Amino acid sequence: MSILVIGGTGTVGSATVARLVRRGKSVRVLSRHPENATLPAGATAVAGDLSDPATLGEAFEGIDRLCLITPLDPQEGEKGKSAVSAARTAGVARIVFHSVHKVEACPEAPHFRSKIEIEGAIKGTGIPFTVVRPNNFFQNDLWLRQALVEHGVYPQPIGAKGLSRVDTGDIADCLTTALLADGDELTGKTFPVVGPDVLTGEQCARIWGSALGRKVVYGGNDLDRWAAQAAQGGMPDWMVADLEIMYRFFQQQGLAATTDELARQNELMGHPPRRFEDWAAETAKKWRV
């Protein structure tokens, strides 16, 4: 079995590649600059650019299964559909796509809409597929280290409705299971990938405070202030606009999993999902070293 991972150098993708290699699988990772890609032994970087479909043919040669993790990008939808088209041309036997939990609930956010478009393109190919839909990542908080450690502020404006945030290692476990599945038991299915707890902004701040051994306060729900700070920190305008829409949705509706969704994901995860407080405690310990 030969597997191509698109997005294989990112947080979720690199964890998925590592798992596949440990299982003894032949893994290729698409990269615009393969000479610079850092991969585990046993994985191979191959040249290709999703914005230039003509560069994808060689990367897909002989590929049996595709793991598609599209980047947050203004052209995410088009890039994802280029990958799907290349998979169809190459005769790929299965596609596993990394989408977003309850993605249809917020189509006004560009990166949610892109995922909807890519899911539709995959279904239109007739290729057997599985869609994995994760919630907000624990690991997004790694970008907040300075705010947390130096200023005692949790600035991600996720609001008070709550999100079923999830560890990226759990997501990688689900992607790996879907990629290696034999038979049709996972074909055509969509799975939520969520954490066991519904977390608000205030709760995330309290958990970080406990992990860091200091007071941490929630930065609040003022999205104008968040957008200004994000822009000042160098975030591109298109990304600020996209994430502001997402955070408004989180504040108004939340992104909480149901009991049925937690049970359903066990088909893929095969173990209890990790808890945020355990991850935060482990991360805080690493930060102190």
C-alpha positions in Angstrom: 0.0 0.0 0.0 1.4 3.4 -1.0 0.0 6.5 0.7 0.3 10.2 -0.3 -0.2 12.7 2.5 -1.0 16.2 1.5 -0.4 18.5 4.5 2.1 16.0 5.9 4.5 18.6 7.4 1.8 20.3 9.5 0.8 19.5 13.0 -1.8 16.9 12.2 -0.1 15.7 9.0 3.3 15.1 10.6 1.7 13.1 13.4 -0.2 11.0 10.8 2.9 10.4 8.7 4.8 9.2 11.9 2.0 6.8 12.7 1.9 5.4 9.1 5.7 4.9 9.0 5.6 3.1 12.4 3.0 0.7 10.8 5.5 0.0 8.0 3.7 1.8 5.2 5.2 3.4 2.2 4.5 7.1 2.7 5.0 10.1 0.4 4.5 13.7 1.5 3.7 16.4 -1.0 5.9 19.5 -0.7 6.7 22.5 -2.8 10.2 22.3 -1.6 10.9 18.6 -0.9 14.6 19.3 -0.3 13.6 21.2 2.9 11.0 18.9 4.3 11.8 17.3 7.7 10.3 13.8 7.8 10.7 10.7 9.8 12.9 7.9 8.4 10.7 5.9 6.0 8.8 8.8 4.5 9.7 10.5 1.3 9.1 14.1 0.2 7.8 14.5 -3.3 7.6 17.7 -5.3 4.2 19.2 -6.1 2.2 22.4 -5.8 -1.5 22.4 -5.3 -1.8 25.8 -6.9 -0.3 24.3 -10.1 -2.1 21.0 -11.0 0.4 20.3 -13.7 3.0 19.5 -11.0 0.9 16.8 -9.3 1.1 13.9 -11.7 4.4 12.4 -10.7 3.6 12.7 -7.0 0.4 10.7 -7.5 2.0 7.9 -9.6 1.3 4.5 -8.1 -0.5 5.9 -5.1 -3.2 3.7 -3.6 -4.6 6.1 -0.9 -4.6 9.8 -0.3 -4.7 11.6 3.0 -5.8 15.2 2.2 -5.2 17.9 4.8 -5.7 21.3 3.1 -4.0 24.4 4.5 -5.7 27.5 5.8 -5.3 29.6 2.6 -7.3 32.1 0.5 -7.4 29.4 -2.3 -7.9 26.4 0.0 -11.0 25.2 -1.9 -9.3 25.3 -5.3 -6.2 23.7 -4.0 -8.2 20.9 -2.4 -10.1 20.3 -5.6 -6.9 20.1 -7.6 -5.7 17.3 -5.3 -9.1 15.5 -5.7 -8.9 15.8 -9.5 -5.3 14.5 -9.5 -6.4 11.6 -7.3 -9.2 10.7 -9.8 -6.8 10.9 -12.8 -4.3 8.7 -11.0 -6.8 6.0 -10.1 -6.4 6.4 -6.3 -8.5 3.8 -4.5 -9.4 5.7 -1.3 -9.4 9.3 -0.1 -9.4 10.3 3.6 -10.2 14.0 4.0 -9.6 16.2 7.1 -12.5 18.6 7.3 -14.1 20.5 10.2 -16.6 19.4 12.9 -20.2 20.5 12.0 -18.7 22.3 9.0 -22.2 23.1 7.4 -23.1 25.2 10.5 -20.8 28.1 9.5 -20.5 28.2 5.7 -19.9 32.0 5.9 -16.3 31.3 7.2 -14.2 30.9 4.1 -12.2 28.0 5.4 -15.4 26.2 6.5 -16.9 26.8 3.0 -13.7 25.5 1.4 -14.0 22.2 3.3 -17.7 21.9 2.2 -16.6 22.4 -1.5 -13.8 19.8 -1.2 -16.1 17.3 0.5 -18.5 17.8 -2.4 -15.7 17.3 -5.0 -14.6 14.1 -3.3 -18.1 12.6 -3.3 -18.5 13.6 -7.0 -15.5 11.4 -8.0 -17.0 8.1 -7.0 -13.8 7.2 -5.2 -14.3 5.4 -1.9 -13.8 8.0 0.9 -13.9 8.7 4.6 -14.2 12.2 6.0 -12.8 13.1 9.4 -14.2 16.2 11.0 -12.1 17.5 14.0 -13.1 20.2 16.5 -10.8 23.1 17.5 -7.3 21.8 18.2 -5.7 21.9 21.7 -2.4 22.6 19.8 -3.7 26.0 18.6 -2.8 27.2 22.0 0.9 26.6 21.3 0.7 30.0 19.5 -0.4 31.6 22.7 2.6 30.8 24.8 3.9 34.4 25.2 0.4 35.7 26.2 -0.1 32.8 28.7 3.4 32.7 30.3 4.4 36.3 30.2 1.0 38.1 30.5 -1.3 35.6 32.1 -3.9 36.0 29.4 -5.8 33.4 27.4 -6.5 35.4 24.2 -8.4 33.0 21.9 -11.9 34.5 21.9 -13.9 31.3 21.8 -16.7 32.6 24.0 -19.0 31.0 26.6 -21.0 28.4 24.6 -18.1 26.0 24.5 -16.1 23.8 22.1 -15.4 20.1 22.2 -11.7 20.8 21.7 -9.5 17.9 20.6 -5.9 16.7 20.7 -4.2 16.5 17.3 -2.7 13.1 18.2 -6.3 11.8 18.5 -7.0 13.3 15.0 -3.9 11.6 13.6 -5.1 8.3 15.1 -8.4 8.6 13.3 -6.8 9.5 10.0 -4.5 6.6 10.2 -7.2 4.1 11.0 -9.3 5.4 8.1 -6.4 5.2 5.7 -5.5 1.7 6.6 -9.0 0.3 6.8 -9.7 -2.8 4.7 -13.1 -3.5 3.2 -16.0 -1.1 3.1 -16.8 -0.6 6.8 -15.7 3.1 6.7 -16.4 3.9 3.1 -18.7 6.9 2.5 -18.8 7.7 6.2 -18.2 11.0 8.0 -16.8 11.0 11.6 -16.6 13.7 14.2 -13.3 13.9 16.1 -13.9 15.7 19.4 -12.6 15.9 22.9 -14.5 14.7 26.0 -15.2 18.1 27.5 -17.0 21.2 26.3 -14.6 24.1 27.0 -15.3 27.8 27.2 -12.8 30.6 27.1 -13.0 31.0 30.8 -12.4 27.3 31.4 -9.4 27.2 29.1 -7.9 30.2 31.1 -8.5 28.4 34.4 -7.0 25.2 33.2 -3.9 27.0 31.9 -3.6 28.9 35.2 -3.5 25.6 37.0 -1.0 24.1 34.6 1.3 27.1 34.8 0.9 27.7 38.5 -0.1 31.3 38.0 -3.3 33.4 37.5 -4.5 33.3 33.8 -7.5 35.4 32.8 -9.7 35.1 29.7 -9.0 37.9 27.2 -12.7 38.3 26.5 -15.1 38.3 23.5 -14.3 41.7 21.9 -13.6 40.6 18.3 -12.7 44.1 17.1 -9.9 44.2 19.7 -8.8 40.6 18.9 -8.7 41.4 15.1 -6.6 44.6 15.8 -4.2 42.6 18.0 -3.9 39.8 15.4 -3.2 42.2 12.6 -0.6 44.0 14.7 1.0 40.7 15.4 1.5 40.1 11.7 -1.5 37.9 10.8 -2.6 38.5 7.2 -5.8 40.5 6.6 -7.5 37.6 4.9 -6.8 35.3 7.8 -8.0 37.8 10.4 -11.3 38.2 8.5 -11.7 34.4 8.2 -11.0 33.6 11.8 -13.1 36.5 13.1 -16.1 35.0 11.4 -15.3 31.6 12.9 -14.9 33.1 16.4 -18.2 35.0 16.1 -19.8 31.6 15.3 -18.1 30.0 18.3 -19.4 32.8 20.6 -22.9 32.7 19.3 -23.4 29.0 18.8 -20.4 27.1 20.2 -19.1 23.9 18.7 -20.1 21.2 21.2 -20.3 17.5 20.5 -23.3 15.4 21.3 -23.1 12.1 23.3 -23.9 10.3 20.1 -20.9 12.0 18.3 -18.6 11.0 21.1 -19.7 7.4 20.8 -19.5 7.5 17.0 -15.9 8.6 16.9 -14.9 5.5 18.8 -15.2 3.6 15.6 -12.0 5.4 14.4 -10.2 6.5 17.6 -10.3 3.2 19.4 -9.4 4.8 22.8 -10.8 7.6 25.0 -10.1 11.1 23.7 -7.4 13.0 25.5 -8.5 15.7 28.0 -7.4 19.3 27.7 -6.1 19.6 31.2 -3.8 16.7 30.7 -2.4 18.2 27.5 -2.0 21.6 29.1 -0.2 20.2 32.1 2.2 18.3 29.9 2.8 21.3 27.7 3.4 23.7 30.6 6.0 21.2 31.9 7.8 21.3 28.6 7.7 25.1 28.5 9.4 25.2 31.9 12.3 23.0 30.9 
